[in-house]
């Protein structure tokens, strides 16, 4: 009887794992769909766009971990609260999910810069023995990317207008002696 139950359980596992994997594989967009979701062209120089992306990410609560204007790469992580966990083998620890972003800013031509963003949700675990990233889950929500690009476009618009305005000229002030 036990062998029959074990065999039935194994058969169910063998059948269900490929179905589960296939279902989740369908959720992931193709490479072309992912590129369309994650990248936008912006009508501005790389210098302006790079600063705008940095500003938007910081305003969204991301701590910039690295940024290099020459390569166009920016990485950041957002702060989240952790929760206490317990495991029989390792004891007490902490677990949390943190949003991570990477951005690539590339000059495509005169006045055209491409921005590609990648958002992931990282699961972090820590025990007295170790800590660090455990798993990452890509974020494919179009609203997340659309919102980010709208904010980047607004920041670019503001930066361009600030640069287009001439510096204030000193006015002839009357001096009283």
C-alpha positions in Angstrom: 0.0 0.0 0.0 2.8 2.4 0.9 4.6 1.6 -2.4 1.4 2.5 -4.3 1.0 5.8 -2.5 4.6 6.7 -3.1 4.3 5.7 -6.8 1.2 7.8 -7.2 2.8 10.8 -5.5 5.9 10.4 -7.7 3.7 10.2 -10.9 1.8 13.3 -9.8 5.1 15.2 -9.3 6.5 14.1 -12.6 3.3 15.3 -14.4 2.9 18.5 -12.5 6.4 19.9 -12.6 6.6 20.3 -16.4 3.1 21.8 -16.4 4.1 24.3 -13.7 7.3 25.2 -15.5 5.5 25.6 -18.8 2.8 27.8 -17.2 5.5 30.1 -15.7 7.5 30.1 -18.9 4.5 31.5 -20.7 4.4 34.4 -18.2 7.8 35.6 -19.2 7.9 37.8 -22.3 10.0 37.1 -25.4 13.3 38.9 -25.8 11.7 41.4 -28.2 8.7 42.0 -25.9 11.1 42.5 -22.9 13.1 45.0 -24.9 10.0 46.9 -25.8 8.8 46.9 -22.2 12.1 47.9 -20.7 13.6 50.5 -23.1 12.6 53.9 -24.5 14.3 56.6 -26.6 14.5 60.0 -25.1 15.1 63.2 -27.0 18.0 64.6 -25.1 21.8 64.2 -24.6 23.2 61.4 -22.6 24.4 63.8 -19.9 20.9 65.1 -19.3 19.2 61.7 -19.4 21.8 60.1 -17.1 21.2 62.7 -14.5 17.5 62.4 -14.9 17.5 58.6 -14.4 19.7 59.0 -11.3 17.3 61.6 -9.9 14.2 59.6 -10.6 15.6 56.4 -9.1 16.7 58.3 -5.9 13.3 60.0 -5.7 11.7 56.5 -5.9 13.6 55.4 -2.8 16.5 53.5 -4.5 19.9 53.7 -3.0 22.4 54.0 -5.9 25.0 51.3 -5.5 27.0 52.2 -8.6 26.8 54.6 -11.4 29.2 55.3 -14.3 28.3 57.9 -16.9 30.9 56.7 -19.4 29.4 53.2 -19.6 25.9 54.4 -18.8 25.3 51.8 -16.1 23.4 52.5 -12.9 22.4 50.0 -10.2 20.3 50.6 -7.2 18.5 48.8 -4.4 15.4 50.0 -2.4 15.1 49.6 1.3 12.6 47.3 2.8 11.8 45.9 6.3 12.9 42.4 7.1 11.0 39.8 9.1 12.4 37.3 11.6 12.5 33.7 10.4 13.5 30.4 12.0 15.0 27.3 10.4 15.7 24.0 12.3 19.2 23.7 10.7 20.4 27.3 10.9 18.3 28.8 13.7 17.0 32.3 13.7 17.5 34.7 10.7 16.0 37.5 8.7 14.2 37.5 5.4 13.1 40.3 3.2 12.3 41.1 -0.4 14.0 44.2 -1.9 13.4 45.8 -5.3 16.6 46.1 -7.3 17.0 48.2 -10.5 19.6 48.4 -13.2 19.6 51.0 -15.9 21.6 51.4 -19.1 21.8 54.8 -20.7 23.2 54.9 -24.3 23.6 57.8 -26.7 22.0 56.6 -30.0 22.5 59.7 -32.1 22.6 63.4 -31.8 19.9 64.3 -29.3 18.6 60.8 -29.0 19.4 58.6 -25.9 18.1 55.2 -25.1 17.3 54.1 -21.6 16.8 50.5 -20.6 15.5 49.7 -17.1 15.4 46.3 -15.5 13.5 45.9 -12.2 13.7 42.7 -10.1 12.4 41.7 -6.7 15.3 40.0 -4.8 14.6 37.7 -1.9 17.3 38.1 0.7 17.9 35.8 3.6 20.4 36.0 6.5 21.4 33.8 9.3 24.2 33.9 11.8 26.2 31.8 9.2 25.6 33.7 6.0 23.6 36.4 4.3 22.9 37.6 0.8 20.7 37.4 -2.2 18.9 34.1 -2.6 16.5 34.5 -5.5 15.5 37.2 -7.9 12.2 37.5 -9.7 12.0 39.8 -12.7 9.2 42.4 -12.7 7.2 42.3 -16.0 4.5 44.7 -14.9 4.1 47.3 -17.7 2.7 49.9 -15.3 6.0 49.9 -13.4 8.0 50.7 -16.5 5.5 53.2 -17.9 5.5 55.1 -14.7 9.3 55.1 -14.5 9.7 56.4 -18.1 7.0 59.1 -17.5 9.0 60.4 -14.5 12.3 60.2 -16.5 10.7 62.2 -19.3 9.5 64.8 -16.8 12.9 65.1 -15.2 14.5 65.4 -18.7 12.1 68.2 -19.6 12.9 70.1 -16.3 16.6 69.7 -16.8 16.5 70.8 -20.4 14.5 73.9 -19.5 16.9 74.7 -16.7 19.8 74.5 -19.1 18.0 76.6 -21.8 17.4 79.5 -19.5 20.1 82.1 -19.5 21.9 82.8 -16.2 20.4 85.7 -14.3 22.2 88.9 -15.1 23.2 91.1 -12.3 21.0 94.2 -12.2 22.4 97.6 -11.5 22.0 97.9 -7.8 22.0 101.2 -6.1 24.6 101.4 -3.5 24.2 103.5 -0.5 27.2 104.8 1.1 
